[in-house]
Amino acid sequence: MAVLDPGGCRRQSGPQKSNAVPELPAAPAVQPVMRRWPHPVAVHPAPEGLAAELHYISCALSQQTRQLDEIRCLLKRLANSAGSE
């Protein structure tokens, strides 16, 4: 038997059916609802400018004073316990 079509393709005669996917309608441009959370309110409003810097320095000095008092008390205890031995 002789091969008449060396490419192996079969040709269809008559109208061809389209295998293309039909175009879908465009989706409406609807934006989702934007929900915003309220920002927490500060309990104590932060002082501004020079007052803020002075407030920070005051807090730092208070903390340092408490730590120095604790160190002084511990040194007195150590001196008393070393003197009693």
Phi, psi and omega in degrees: 000137181264143179271123182272328182245099184291338181282340179080005181273142175255133181261135178263140177258148179098188182291137180268143177272137180275132178264006182290148179282133179294146182288132180278150177292149181293140179286144179293144182276085180248124179276142177292157180291130180269121179249126180247135179272140178291145178283142179294143180271132180293139180295312178241119179297137182289133177293152184252154173067224184296326180298324179294317180296318179294323178296317178298315180296319179298316179296319180295319179293322178297316180295318180296321179297317178298318179295320178294323176297318179296318179296318179298316179297318179294320179295323177296318179297317179296320179293319179294319181287329178286327180285332181279345180279000000 
